[in-house]
Amino acid sequence: MPEGGERGVNGGLELALRCAERGWWVHPLLPGSKRPAGNCRRCRPPSTGARPPCGFPDVDGCACREAGRYCHGMRAATRERELIHRWWRGQDFGVGVATGPSGLVVLDLDDHDRPPPDQALLLPGVDLTHHPEAKLDRVRTGADVLELLCRVRRAASLLEAPATLTVQTPSGGIHLWYRTGDRSRYVQGAGRLGWQVDVRAGWSTAVAPGTVTEAGRYRSVGHQDRPARLPRWVALELDRVGLRHRDPAAGAAGPPRRVRLPRPTRERGPQDGAAYAAAALRGELEAVAAARAGRNDTINRAGFRLGQLVGAGLLEHDQVHQALTDAAEQAGIDPGEAKAQSTLRRALQAGMRSPRTIPSPGARS
């Protein structure tokens, strides 16, 4: 993204406003630092390592955030222009981006050039003895580890002509920014994905490119100025190492809100076929959205059952196809994945060839 000028009281404000315009939630960083700006007296711990009276960072019961204060760092992050102006006006603050609320995952690749640890710690959970082509003697930095993971998974390099927003840190590290489309899907983890590879997600902060610290400037490099969608294979790796959010409440929202439930048909009353189809649609979408294992089987089954309702004239094909695509995305499937789309199309067509006989009123689906 375009970067501001030299560090100053106006540069931080302009940068924060640009980030907010992109849909990113921002909060102030201490001048010349990558740490969140200090708490107010009420939220300040009584001693080092202690919890303050308000429970920071667990802000339940604290009035500061509701009062529009930035005491709670990333948990107070905002996109409101009025607050941004209030927080940054006349201040030399840097800009932090709250990754989770912004729907971002940032791969933080450190550049501590030193001999690697035991082979088993390079890529936790990956047996590198089965990959003699890995060239472990070349691994010295987080960027090397990510390249190693790409080779092991036979994926294209994420660093050669990167197709996403890439930020060079003052220490020589690299931040790869990706969007997930889900505000609560991933959590942060240091070294879980690989040695010298940190994942900034959930309640974590990424330093906005253009921010200047005492160590230097965070600079965007390359030709891409916006985060690309998180590659599916990387999403699967984050799931493998336990960095996917497991809060049951996160999946309680069910199918996407934009899914339209079917209207009554001309032949049947609103308490008959339409009600049955609406309940079936909701149930199948919830099953797909909540699927973790055997997701393609779940999509196939749901597509066939809903295709039967399309064939019976109770649902529209395009509406069902889009709804299932959205639900599959909630389950972690890339909506553009060819295999998933092919499975979905075939399932719908098979169901349409066998229209469902609608039970009489009062029967259960």
N, C-alpha and C positions, 0 to 999 in steps of 0.2 A: 504494500500500500504506500501511497505517497507519504513521505516523512516530513516532519516539521523542521524548523530551523534550529539554531543553537538552543541549548537549554535555557529556559527563562520563564517568567511568569505568564507570558502569552502563549509560548510554544506548547506547554502542557495542556492548556485549555483547548487550543485548536486541535491538538491530537486527540484528546478525549472526546471532543464533539465528533470528529471524523469516525472514530471507532464506534461511537453510539449510533451514528447514521448507518453503519454496516450491520447493526443488530447486535453488537457486542456490549456486554455489561461491564462497566468500568468502575474503578475505585482508585483513589490517590495512593501513590508510593512516596515514601520519604524522599526529600530532595537529595539527589545524588546516590540513591539506594534502590534496591529492588525489593525492599521490605515495605509492607503496608504502612501507611501513615499512622502515627501513634494514637492511642485511645484517649478519650476524654478522661477526666479524673474519676468519674463514676465507674468507668469500664477498665480502669487501670488496676492490675493486680497489686495487692498490698505488699507483696514481696516477690522476688524472682522465682518463677516456677509455680507460684500459687495461682488460684483461680480468683478472679475479681468478683465482687458481689453480684454482678449481672450475669455471671456464668459464661462469659466470653470463652470460646467462640459460639457456645450454644446460647443463642440470643433470646430464647423464650423468656418472656417477662421483662426484657430490657426495653425501655422506652426510646433509646437513642436512635435506633433505626427508623422507627415510626416518626421520630422528630426530624428526620432528614440529616442525621449525622453519619460520618463515615467511620465511626469507631470500630466497626467490626470487619474492616477490610473487605475481603471478597464476598462476605455474607451481606454486606451493605451495598454491593455494587448496583449501579443504576444505569438506565438509558435516558433518564429524564433530563432534558436540557437545562431546566431551572436549577436542579440540584448540581449538575456539572458546573454550571456557571458559578454557583455559590461556593462549591468546594475548591475550584481551581483559581478563581479570580484573586489576583494578588499573591498567589502562592507559587513556589518553585517546585511543585509536585511533578513526579513522573506519572505514567499511566500503567496501571495493571488491568488485565482483562480476566474476568472470572470465567474460567473455561466451561464449567458445567452449565450455568445459565445461558451462556453464549452458544451452546451446542458445539463445542470445540474439543478436540483432542490434539495435544501438542506433544510430539516426540522430541525430547530434550537430549541431545547427543553431546556428552561431555568430551573435552579434549585434554584429558590428563594422560599425556604420553608416557606410559610406564608399562612394564611387563605385565601381561595378563595373569589372572589368577588361575586356579585349577581349571582344567578344561570343562569340567561339569558345571562351573559357575559362569561360563561365557554366555551360554543360552540355556537358562534353567529349564529342565524338562526335555531338552533335546540331546539325544545321544549322538555326539559328534564322531564317535568311533565308526559309525556307519556312513560317514561322509569324508572319505580320504581326500576328496578334492577341495576341502574347505580352506586349505592354506592358512592354518592357524598361526604360523609364524609371522604373518603380516598384521595381525590384530593388535592394535595399540590404543585405539580410541573408541568412543561410542559410535562414531561414523563407521569405523571398521566392523564393529559388531553388527550394526544394522545391515551393512553390505553382506556380511556372513549369513545373516538370517535370510536375506533375499536369495542368496545362492542355494542355501539348504532347501528353501521352499520353491526353488526354481521360478522365482518371480523376477520381474524386471527391477533393475536398481531404482531405489527411491531417491538417490542422490545425483545420478547422472541426468542432467537437464531436468531437474525436479519439476513436476507438474502441479506444484502447490506453493503457497506462500512460504518462503524460506527466509529465516532470520539468522544472521551471523551475530553471535554474542561477543562482548568485549574480550572474553577469555579465549576466543577461538572456537567455541562450541557452535552447534547448529540446532535451531528449532524448526521442525517441520510442522506446519499448522494444517489441520484437517477439520472439516465439518462433519458432524454425525447426523444432524437432523433430529436429535433426541437429546433433551437437556439433562437426562438422568441416567444415561445408558452406561457410562464408564466411570471408574474411580481412579484416583492417582496411585502411582506405585513407583518406588525408586529401585532400580535394578531387577525388577520382576521379569521384565521382558528380556533384558540382557545386561551384561556388565557395562557400566557407564551409559546406560540408556534409562532415562527417567520418563515416565508418562505423566503428563499434566492433564488432568481431567477432573470432573466432579468439582469438589470444593478445593480448587487449586487456582493458581494465578500464573498467567503468562505475561511477560513484559512486552508491551506494545512496541513494535518497531518504530524507531524515532525517539524513544526514551533515552536519555543520557544519564549515566551514573558516573561515579568517581572513576570507575574502571574504563569508561568509554561509552560509545553509542551502540545501541541495538539497531542493526541495519538490515533492511530487507535486501536480498540479493536475488539475481536471476530475473526472469521476465514475467513471472507470475506474481500478481499482487493480491490475489484472493485465495483463501483456503479451498483446496479441492475436496471432493468427497472422500472420506476414509476408505481406502481400498478394502475390499471384502476380505482378502486373505489376512490383512493386518487386523481387522476386526476379530477374525477367528483366533488369531494369536493372542489378542488381549483377553478373549474369553478363556483360552486355554490356560493362561497364567493367573486367572482369577481376578481380572480387573474389570469385568463386566458387572454392572450394578445388579445386586440380587434382592433388593428391597421388594417384598411382595406388593407393597402399596404402589410401586412404580408401574406395575402391570395391571393394576386394578381399574385403570381408566378404560380398558376394553378397546373396542375398535375405534378407528378415527372418527371424530365428531362429524366430519363432512360426509360420512356415509348416509345416503338417503334410504329410509325404509320404504318398502313397496306400498303403493296405493291400492285400494280395493279395485278389483277388476270389474268389468261390466257384468260378468256372469255371476259373480259371487258377492255376498254382502261383506261389510267391513268386519264382522265378527267371525267370518268363516275363513275363506282362503287367504285373505290379506293378513289377518292376524297370525295365521299359521306360518305363512311365509316370512313375516317380520320376525317371529320368534326363532325360526330356523336360521334366518340370515344372521341375526345377532349371535346365536349360539356358535355357528360355524366360524364367524369372524373372531370371536373371543378365543376359540380353540386354536386358530392359526396364529393369532397375535401372541398367545402364551406358549406356543410350541418352542421347545429347546432341543430335544432329540427327535430324530425322524421327521424333520420339518417338511421335506418333500412329500412324504407319505401323507402327512396331515393336510398339505395343500391339495394333493391329488384327491383325497377323500372329500374334503370340503368342496372342491371344485365340481366333483361329480354330483354331490347332493344338491348343491345350489343350481347346477346345470339342469337337473331334473325339474326344478321350480321354474327355471327360464323356459324349458320346454313346455311346461304346463301353463305358461302365459302369466305367471304371477310375479316374475321379476324380469327386469331388462338386462340383456346380456352385457352391454357396456358398463352399466352401473355395477353389476356384480364383479366383473373383471377388475375394475378400478378399486372396488372395496377390498377384494382379496389381495390385490397388489399392495395396498396400504397396510393391511393387517400383516402380510408377510414381512414388510419392511420393519414393523414393530418387533417381529421375531428375530430380526437381524439379517434378513435376506435382502441383498441388493436388488432394488426394483428393476434394475436393468439387466440382471443376470439372465442369460439366454436359457439356461437349463430350467430355472424356475418358471419363466414365462412359457416355455414350451409345455412343461407339465401342466400348468394352469389352463392353457388353451385346449390341450387334449382332454383334460378332465371335464371342462365345461361342455365341450362338444359331445363327449360320450354321454354325459348326463342329459343333454338336450335330446339325444336319440331315444332316451328312455324316460319320458315325462312321468313325474310322480303323481300317483293317485292321491288326492287330498282327502284326509280323513274327515269324517263328519264333525260338526261342532261339538266341542267338549273332549275330543280325543286328544291324546298326548302325542307330540312328535317324537 
